[in-house]
Amino acid sequence: MKRILVISGFALVLFPSFGPRAYNEKYVYDVFIDGTPVGSYNVDRTELNGTERFHVETVTTAGLIRPDEHRFSMLSSYDGTKLVASDIKTWVNQRLESSSVIHWDGKEYLFQADGELQKLGSQSVTYSSACLFFSEPVNINELFYERYGKFLKLKHLGEHRYEITLPNGATERYTYFDCEVVQVELVQSFTKMTMKLR
């Protein structure tokens, strides 16, 4: 009887180590506006049992007389290779400024923002803006941009460099080195924001 208890106890200690393991990747970027440091940008990917979760969060403080704190958070979930949900929020000085949700209902994507529900169609999303920091878009010409709920063109600028023109007229440029995003530039009419990998 003692022998059985010892073996059972050993099995309880050993078997949890054979359970599913989560894979996690994290990157942190320093954010600059026109060369001045203003905050940080954090991206995180977790993979477990065929599902992936991408979390993007940035906090910046800018302004000359009364600096405002801006925070952006996005959580996107993939089931296999397909986007199934995304939750996007922005805050200004700890006050919720905007909130939107994208959800796959089994037939099509639904986009809800500011109390309004919009149908986005049934085109499957296999690569979105959340994926940019974890997989270089080598053979991809468009991506789904969660923040806008739209597919946007992805332009190849040269070796490991890509550009996206946003609906608001701004331009994002991504530079990769050894499969990692090392720099992002967001160019608007009067300002330039740069993110550099720590």
MORA-V322491 format. One record per residue. RES is the residue in one small letter. PSI is psi in radians with two decimals (none if undefined). OMEGA is omega in whole degrees, 0 to 359 (NA if undefined). NEAR is the number of other C-alpha atoms within 12 Angstrom. Layout:
# MORA-V322491
RES/PSI/OMEGA/NEAR + RES/PSI/OMEGA/NEAR
This chain:
# MORA-V322491
m/-0.72/179/7 + k/-0.66/181/8 + r/-0.73/180/9 + i/-0.73/180/10 + l/-0.69/179/11 + v/-0.79/180/12 + i/-0.75/179/14 + s/-0.74/179/14 + g/-0.71/178/13 + f/-0.71/180/14 + a/-0.67/180/14 + l/-0.61/179/14 + v/-0.66/186/13 + l/-0.76/189/12 + f/-0.61/178/13 + p/-0.49/181/11 + s/-0.22/178/11 + f/0.04/181/10 + g/3.11/181/12 + p/2.48/181/13 + r/2.42/178/14 + a/2.43/175/15 + y/2.30/185/17 + n/2.39/175/18 + e/2.43/179/22 + k/2.48/174/24 + y/2.50/178/28 + v/2.36/181/26 + y/2.49/171/32 + d/2.40/184/28 + v/2.33/179/31 + f/2.43/171/28 + i/2.05/184/26 + d/0.69/176/18 + g/-0.17/181/16 + t/2.24/179/19 + p/2.30/184/21 + v/-0.14/181/27 + g/-2.73/183/28 + s/2.77/181/29 + y/2.13/184/34 + n/2.31/176/31 + v/2.50/188/34 + d/2.32/176/30 + r/2.29/177/30 + t/2.31/179/25 + e/2.27/180/24 + l/2.16/176/19 + n/0.76/176/15 + g/-0.01/176/17 + t/2.57/179/24 + e/2.46/175/31 + r/2.23/179/35 + f/2.21/178/41 + h/2.19/179/34 + v/2.29/179/38 + e/2.30/177/31 + t/2.50/175/30 + v/2.11/178/28 + t/2.63/176/31 + t/2.09/183/26 + a/2.73/180/23 + g/2.51/185/14 + l/-0.93/185/9 + i/-0.96/178/7 + r/1.61/182/9 + p/2.38/176/13 + d/2.46/175/19 + e/2.20/178/23 + h/2.29/178/27 + r/2.37/179/29 + f/2.37/179/33 + s/2.35/177/32 + m/2.29/176/36 + l/1.98/180/35 + s/2.40/182/41 + s/2.37/177/37 + y/2.43/173/32 + d/1.86/189/22 + g/-2.09/180/18 + t/0.28/186/18 + k/2.29/175/28 + l/2.26/180/38 + v/-0.35/180/34 + a/2.63/175/33 + s/2.38/181/40 + d/2.09/185/33 + i/2.30/179/36 + k/2.57/173/31 + t/2.52/178/25 + w/2.57/171/23 + v/2.09/183/21 + n/0.86/179/18 + q/0.15/177/17 + r/2.25/181/15 + l/2.12/183/18 + e/-0.72/180/19 + s/2.68/180/23 + s/2.32/178/26 + s/2.71/182/31 + v/2.39/173/33 + i/2.37/184/38 + h/2.35/173/34 + w/2.09/184/27 + d/0.16/182/17 + g/-0.35/179/15 + k/-0.61/182/14 + e/2.97/177/21 + y/2.40/176/29 + l/2.42/182/29 + f/2.08/180/30 + q/2.14/179/27 + a/2.36/179/24 + d/0.70/176/15 + g/-0.01/180/11 + e/2.43/180/13 + l/2.27/181/16 + q/2.43/176/20 + k/2.26/183/21 + l/-0.19/180/25 + g/3.09/187/20 + s/0.07/178/17 + q/2.17/185/20 + s/2.34/177/25 + v/1.99/179/36 + t/-0.17/179/27 + y/2.14/182/36 + s/3.12/182/41 + s/-0.50/178/39 + a/-0.47/183/38 + c/-0.32/187/37 + l/-0.63/185/41 + f/-0.12/185/35 + f/-0.13/180/31 + s/1.95/181/25 + e/2.28/184/30 + p/1.08/187/33 + v/-0.86/183/21 + n/0.58/183/14 + i/2.30/182/23 + n/-0.16/174/20 + e/2.70/178/25 + l/2.76/177/35 + f/2.21/181/33 + y/1.85/187/31 + e/-0.70/185/42 + r/-0.56/181/34 + y/-0.20/182/27 + g/0.63/185/32 + k/2.70/169/27 + f/2.31/179/27 + l/2.61/179/27 + k/2.49/178/23 + l/2.04/183/30 + k/2.32/177/25 + h/2.08/183/24 + l/-0.25/185/17 + g/-2.86/183/13 + e/1.99/176/17 + h/0.45/178/25 + r/2.39/186/27 + y/2.71/182/31 + e/2.45/177/32 + i/2.25/174/34 + t/2.13/184/27 + l/2.76/180/27 + p/-0.43/180/17 + n/0.08/178/15 + g/-0.22/178/13 + a/2.80/181/19 + t/2.30/174/26 + e/2.36/177/33 + r/2.24/182/31 + y/2.33/176/37 + t/2.23/182/30 + y/2.58/170/28 + f/2.17/180/18 + d/0.81/177/12 + c/0.16/178/18 + e/2.51/172/28 + v/2.08/180/31 + v/-0.36/179/27 + q/2.47/174/30 + v/2.33/176/32 + e/2.27/174/32 + l/1.94/185/29 + v/2.11/175/25 + q/3.13/187/20 + s/-0.70/185/11 + f/0.05/184/11 + t/2.83/179/16 + k/2.16/176/21 + m/2.35/180/32 + t/2.39/175/31 + m/2.23/181/37 + k/2.33/180/28 + l/2.32/178/26 + r/none/NA/16
